[in-house]
Amino acid sequence: MSGGGGLRTGEVAERAGVNIQTLRYYERRGLLSEPTRSNGGHRLYPPDTVALLGVIKAAQRLGFTLDEVADLLDAGRRRHPSPDLRQRAIAKISEIEARIADLEAIRSALYQVVEARCDSLTHCTCADCPVPFLTIASSEEESA
């Protein structure tokens, strides 16, 4: 462990379960403050950096992009933080529900393809091909 001035890059990365490039990338993106330097020029991070990295990773697992995480962190660092997290969580839930609906529609279409025994996107030999764009492609070819 390093002296009382903070944690060195490798220590932070190891404790947080990220690689050093991720740590530096988060610095460049402004998610982490620029660390102080030791007399020897080593980066020294405050001990709470490990917890902050945990928060960033948790927010990413919840579906927030790094830009959204940066905005949320900025909002939380203000003297009078806004209730922004709640609104963003509600919006993220709506996004996720829309993605789930899209994935369910895709799954349903793929089941239809499997059941119809489709064998090609462009020259399918099944009797009643469920892939909707095949009709469009065929009519475009005929009109060309």
Secondary structure, 3 states (H helix, E strand, C coil): CCCCCCEEHHHHHHHHCCCHHHHHHHHHHCCCCCCEECCCCCEEECCHHHHHHHHHHHHHHCCCCHHHHHHHHHHHHCCCCCCHHHHHHHHHHHHHHHHHHHHHHHHHHHHHHHHHCCCCCCCCCCCCCCCHHHHHHHHHHHHC
